[in-house]
C-alpha cells in the first residue's frame, strides 16, 4: 500500500494512525501527485530495473472546495466562492489523469472529492474519459459487492450543468457551452493534463473547455 500527499505533516499523521492497529505494509510519500511515479530497483529481468510501477488499485482523493462537508462544518459556507471550484478543476483533472497512467490494465480507479460542484466531479470525470479512451465508467452494481450495494445510497451523475463566470458574484453570468465564453475569461491553451502552478494566481480561476458537459454526456449517468 502506497500513500502520497503534498504535505509532509499529513503523511506523518498517516503513519502514526497506521501504527495504532494492524496494517498491511505501508509506504508513505509526500510530493506533487500530478508527477507521482515509482520505479523498480535492484535485480530483476534484463532491462527491468527502472521500469515504472503500475498499481492494481488507485484512489485519487483530490483537493477540492469542500462544499460537501457543510453539514459537518457550517462555517465553510461563509467562505465559499465560485473561484474555489473553478480554481480546483485543472489540478483535479491532472491528478486523475496521472492516477490513470499509474493503473494496470484491468485495474480499478476511484476518484473522490468532498464537493457537490459538477465542475469538480462530473466535469473532471468526463474530461478524463475523453482524454483516456482506455478508461471506462463502471456502474456501482459492477464495481461493488452486493452487501455493500444493498446499504449504499447514491445518485446518478449529472449529464448537464452550467459554468459560472469567474466573477459570478458581480457579473451573474452562466455559460452552457465553451462557445459562449468571452475570450477575456478563457484560460490560456495548455496541454489537456497540465495543472496550473500553485503560484500562478488568478488565471487558475479562468474557464476551460473541460469544464463543460461533453457532447455525449449521457455516458456519465
Secondary structure, DSSP 4 states (H G I P E B T S, - for coil): -EEEES-HHHHHHHHHHHTTS-----EEEES-GGG---B--SS-STT-TTPBP-EEEEEEE-----GGGTTT-GGGGGG--HHHHHHHHHHHHHHHHHHHHTEEEEEEEEEE-S---TTTTHHHHHHHHHH-TT--PPPHHHHS-HHHHHT----PPPS---EE-TTHHHH--EESSGGGS-GGGBPPP--TTPPPPTT-GGGGGSB-GGGSPPTTGGGG-
